[in-house]
Amino acid sequence: MKIALIGYGKMGRLIERIARERGHEIVAVIDVNNTEDFGSPAFRSADVAIEFTAPQVALDNYRRAWAAGVPVVSGTTGWTAQLDQVKREVAEGGHTLFWSSNFSLGVNLFMMLSKYLAGLMNRYPQYDVTMTEVHHTHKLDAPSGTAITLAEGILEKLDRKTRWVKEQAAAPDELPIRSIREGEVPGIHTVRYESAVDSITITHDAKSREGFALGAVVAAEFTVGKKGFLGMEDLMGNEQ
Ligand SMILES: NC(=O)c1ccc[n+]([C@@H]2O[C@H](COP(=O)([O-])OP(=O)(O)OC[C@H]3O[C@@H](n4cnc5c(N)ncnc54)[C@H](O)[C@@H]3O)[C@@H](O)[C@H]2O)c1
């Protein structure tokens, strides 16, 4: 498979290594200093582009790749306020975007577990729920995209919570997400249920970024030849 990379930072470099190990060819690499290369024959020859950049530029990158006829797999987080609009653009333009706030298989299993637990907890109002996420100090967005997706899963199943908020809950129907930035932590997500007599805590702790990079390459393999807006549920459902 011919892969173009958009964003050659921590994730872009890891993805390059893992893609090569899986027998793929990297035909183009676009970063801030060569964004004119979206129009290059090398970029246009790609079967798929893998995009890991920054929230302010991600949507523009998707549009430029689509204009070049290249489907996109992206893990850039921090732009989900525009998610509905992007989904509309994908549908109306006949484009392809595989997007996930977290490409790790383990995190996606953790999300399923968290949703299941929230469903059980719906019948036990004596438990209040809080979330914490810990990431490296270079991370631009807070809470993390993964924490937001986890929170949305909980809100879907737990009737007594109606929205997530940053740091502190001001009302009983709010689910607080505490964000901690320290060192080079690749990502820790914790969901905690607490009653007067006990607590139940589930945690996913990523050991490195490799799980995300591998997931993105597997998603790219899955995406080629498909249309529309795709996500990890499509990929993992397909693998079962
Ligand atoms: N979905 C996931 O599984 C997952 C995992 C890790 C990181 N992320 C997210 O991916 C994004 C990138 O993470 P990272 O750790 O690689 O960051 P990074 O800062 O190491 O790399 C980002 C790269 O994008 C480049 N860039 C900036 N603007 C650009 C533009 N207009 N065109 C092309 N390249 C441009 C930067 O120069 C840099 O090289 C972040 O939003 C992060 O939150 C997602």
The ligand as a Gaussian input file, in Angstrom:
#p B3LYP/6-31G(d) Opt

LIG

0 1
 N       -5.746000       9.288000      17.901000
 C       -4.684000       8.819000      18.552000
 O       -4.558000       7.616000      18.818000
 C       -3.585000       9.783000      18.936000
 C       -2.414000       9.330000      19.540000
 C       -1.406000      10.261000      19.806000
 C       -1.588000      11.599000      19.447000
 N       -2.752000      12.009000      18.894000
 C       -2.968000      13.386000      18.420000
 O       -2.286000      13.531000      17.175000
 C       -1.837000      14.874000      17.009000
 C       -0.334000      14.890000      16.724000
 O        0.376000      14.306000      17.807000
 P        1.982000      14.217000      17.815000
 O        2.310000      13.681000      19.168000
 O        2.498000      13.538000      16.598000
 O        2.328000      15.794000      17.752000
 P        3.689000      16.480000      17.271000
 O        3.581000      17.889000      17.739000
 O        4.861000      15.653000      17.679000
 O        3.611000      16.443000      15.675000
 C        2.724000      17.233000      14.920000
 C        3.405000      17.515000      13.582000
 O        2.466000      18.176000      12.725000
 C        3.177000      19.164000      12.004000
 N        2.269000      20.152000      11.443000
 C        1.751000      21.263000      12.032000
 N        0.979000      21.930000      11.158000
 C        1.014000      21.240000       9.989000
 C        0.413000      21.425000       8.721000
 N       -0.378000      22.478000       8.462000
 N        0.629000      20.518000       7.764000
 C        1.430000      19.449000       7.993000
 N        2.030000      19.214000       9.188000
 C        1.822000      20.109000      10.165000
 C        4.156000      19.738000      13.035000
 O        5.208000      20.456000      12.405000
 C        4.627000      18.451000      13.716000
 O        5.735000      17.864000      13.031000
 C       -2.305000      15.594000      18.273000
 O       -3.555000      16.198000      18.018000
 C       -2.452000      14.478000      19.291000
 O       -3.391000      14.793000      20.319000
 C       -3.748000      11.120000      18.627000

